[in-house]
């Protein structure tokens, strides 16, 4: 998430911190908190994170200090929320006046997903990736912008991540690759967002929660 992190965050919270690898790599933070629903991962995170709460965010949210964190992180988390709009609004309450929220979501307009839907007429859920079977919400760049804005954030950075376009080796790799190149070319770059696997963002509250 280079380019998304603010300078010198002091108190940091990560929702869905896993084993604490990401938040544990942030230098200069004086206090780190993590929320992790998986008990095994949370136990591992305890060696890297000062305070780890085990459970779903909705369940442990009352144990988090309000208006306390300079930085809240939610990488690949929003798509797992039953009510992502409520989740985003709630997070504002844990940020300081100058705090920022950073995160990432999968891009449902990725060319591989579009090819599967429009050409193969299929919608095959998988164990990981954009069509992870545990995803409850789906985003494009436009819908992510709208969700953040409607939840009361000012977007500072929002851009595509992991945007390489390569044919690969699967059965449909070359047709998929060529159609993606054609779509981007024929729209004069207007469809270039289909290259990206994810969108990353940094946003700050534009009003009190």
Secondary structure, DSSP 8 states (H G I E B T S, - for coil): -TTTS-TT-SEEEEET-TTSHHHHT-TT-SEEEEEES-HHHHHHHTTT-SEEEES-HHHHGGGS-TT-EEEEEEETTGGG-TTHHHHHHHHHTTEEEEEEEEEEEE-TT-HHHHHHHHTS-----BSSSTTBTT------HHHHHHHHHHTTEEEEEEEEES------SSTTHHHHHHHHHHHHHHTTTTTGGGG-SEEEEEEEESS--
